[in-house]
């Protein structure tokens, strides 16, 4: 039932993972990344005037797609665990630290390392076919799986997501793994705005995966 699937070798990001998620995650060498495409109709009709109460976009992402991904991840976890391996299904919308605004494990990291896409200027995972119009979930494991290869494509001169952001949270800087997210993204500004508005304009305006741009 998934639209995207990949396996990531976590070794290149092991220190980052341990620093953000804690020692508990240090036992996992690989990650299974599972992705599902968002509805183009819903994304294209998403408006900055929406609230959480009337947003079809918010409902689609968090009440339809995310639970479906979590069910798929639970099934994958069960299969791997039955083979005697350690697993951890990282929920699609896992609670995060309210002070640092960081989750236990970022799903886009596993998707990126598995070769499903690259991190764009919007700090989202950009897939070749769907752009950022996809949602991901992750299963961490110590099972010896065969990983994919990382994609390192860049956004180039494109500024679509930067111009679309209502609070100018995006700084227009390409992703570099050695830099903290703060170098390219004002997480706090985005979080404060999204408390009132279920914003997905950086998803909508990205030309990659956008039917109106192809």
RABEL-V977702 format. One record per residue. N is the residue number from 0. OMEGA is omega in radians with two decimals (999 if undefined). D_CENTER is the distance of its C-alpha to the mean C-alpha in Angstrom with 2 decimals. Layout:
BEGIN
<<N:OMEGA:D_CENTER> <N:OMEGA:D_CENTER>>
END
This chain:
BEGIN
<<0:-3.14:18.27> <1:3.05:14.89> <2:-3.11:14.31> <3:-3.13:12.40> <4:3.10:13.22> <5:3.10:13.44> <6:-3.10:14.77> <7:2.93:14.01> <8:-3.04:16.83> <9:-3.05:15.77> <10:-3.13:19.05> <11:-3.11:18.13> <12:-3.01:15.80> <13:-3.13:18.01> <14:3.10:19.41> <15:-3.12:16.20> <16:-3.13:14.94> <17:3.14:18.41> <18:-3.08:18.72> <19:-3.04:15.66> <20:3.12:15.95> <21:-3.08:19.66> <22:-3.11:22.18> <23:-3.08:21.19> <24:-3.07:18.27> <25:-3.10:20.70> <26:-3.06:22.09> <27:-3.11:19.12> <28:-3.06:19.36> <29:3.09:16.87> <30:3.00:13.64> <31:-3.14:13.28> <32:-3.10:9.96> <33:-3.10:10.40> <34:3.10:9.03> <35:-3.12:10.92> <36:3.04:11.92> <37:3.12:12.49> <38:3.12:16.16> <39:-3.13:17.39> <40:-3.11:20.26> <41:3.13:18.35> <42:-3.09:15.99> <43:-3.13:19.15> <44:3.09:21.16> <45:-3.07:18.88> <46:3.09:21.13> <47:-3.13:20.94> <48:-3.08:23.86> <49:2.98:22.13> <50:3.14:22.12> <51:-3.09:20.37> <52:-3.06:23.61> <53:-3.05:23.77> <54:3.04:20.27> <55:3.12:19.70> <56:-3.14:16.19> <57:-3.13:15.34> <58:-3.14:17.26> <59:-3.08:15.64> <60:-2.96:12.00> <61:-3.12:13.07> <62:-3.14:16.41> <63:-3.02:16.21> <64:-3.09:12.99> <65:3.08:11.42> <66:3.10:14.90> <67:3.10:15.35> <68:3.13:12.37> <69:3.10:13.81> <70:3.09:17.17> <71:-3.13:16.24> <72:3.10:14.79> <73:3.11:18.04> <74:3.10:20.08> <75:3.10:18.60> <76:-3.14:19.14> <77:3.13:22.64> <78:-3.12:23.54> <79:-3.14:22.61> <80:3.11:24.25> <81:3.10:27.31> <82:3.07:27.79> <83:-3.11:28.25> <84:3.10:25.02> <85:3.14:23.05> <86:3.04:19.68> <87:3.07:17.17> <88:3.08:14.80> <89:-3.07:12.00> <90:-3.09:11.81> <91:3.11:9.02> <92:-3.07:10.11> <93:3.06:11.78> <94:-3.12:14.27> <95:3.14:13.91> <96:-3.07:16.78> <97:3.13:18.32> <98:-3.12:20.05> <99:-3.07:17.41> <100:3.12:14.49> <101:3.13:12.46> <102:3.11:11.20> <103:3.14:12.90> <104:-3.13:10.18> <105:-3.12:6.64> <106:-3.11:4.74> <107:3.09:3.62> <108:3.12:7.34> <109:3.14:8.61> <110:3.13:7.41> <111:-3.11:8.94> <112:3.13:11.90> <113:3.10:12.58> <114:-3.12:13.18> <115:-3.14:10.93> <116:-3.14:10.30> <117:3.11:10.45> <118:-3.10:9.08> <119:3.09:10.96> <120:3.09:13.20> <121:3.13:10.99> <122:3.07:8.66> <123:3.06:5.83> <124:3.13:5.55> <125:3.11:9.01> <126:-3.11:10.60> <127:-3.06:14.42> <128:-3.03:15.30> <129:-3.04:12.91> <130:3.10:11.52> <131:-3.08:8.44> <132:3.14:10.03> <133:-3.13:7.95> <134:-3.03:6.23> <135:3.01:5.61> <136:-3.01:7.93> <137:2.96:9.74> <138:3.09:13.49> <139:-3.10:15.00> <140:3.00:18.55> <141:3.11:21.66> <142:-3.11:22.66> <143:-3.11:23.65> <144:3.14:21.36> <145:-3.05:21.35> <146:3.03:18.27> <147:-3.13:17.18> <148:-3.09:17.50> <149:3.01:15.08> <150:-3.12:14.95> <151:3.12:15.91> <152:-3.12:16.49> <153:3.12:16.76> <154:3.13:16.71> <155:-3.08:20.41> <156:-3.08:22.31> <157:3.13:20.04> <158:-3.01:19.75> <159:-3.10:18.67> <160:3.14:15.67> <161:-3.13:17.87> <162:-3.10:20.75> <163:-3.04:18.92> <164:-3.07:17.66> <165:-3.13:20.37> <166:3.12:20.41> <167:-3.13:19.93> <168:-3.12:17.11> <169:-3.03:15.94> <170:3.08:18.50> <171:-3.10:18.21> <172:3.11:17.84> <173:-3.14:16.32> <174:3.00:13.98> <175:-3.01:16.27> <176:-3.11:15.29> <177:-3.12:18.53> <178:3.07:17.85> <179:-3.11:16.30> <180:-3.13:13.59> <181:-3.14:16.65> <182:-3.07:18.12> <183:-3.03:15.95> <184:3.07:14.57> <185:-3.06:16.66> <186:-3.08:14.46> <187:3.14:17.61> <188:3.12:18.56> <189:-3.12:15.34> <190:-3.12:15.59> <191:3.13:19.27> <192:-3.08:18.95> <193:3.03:16.39> <194:-3.14:18.89> <195:-3.07:21.13> <196:3.12:19.10> <197:-2.95:16.04> <198:3.02:14.92> <199:-3.05:12.75> <200:3.10:15.14> <201:3.04:12.94> <202:-3.09:11.33> <203:-2.98:14.93> <204:3.13:16.66> <205:-3.09:14.85> <206:3.13:17.61> <207:-3.10:15.68> <208:-3.12:15.39> <209:-3.09:17.54> <210:-3.11:20.69> <211:-3.08:22.80> <212:-3.07:22.30> <213:999:23.19>>
END
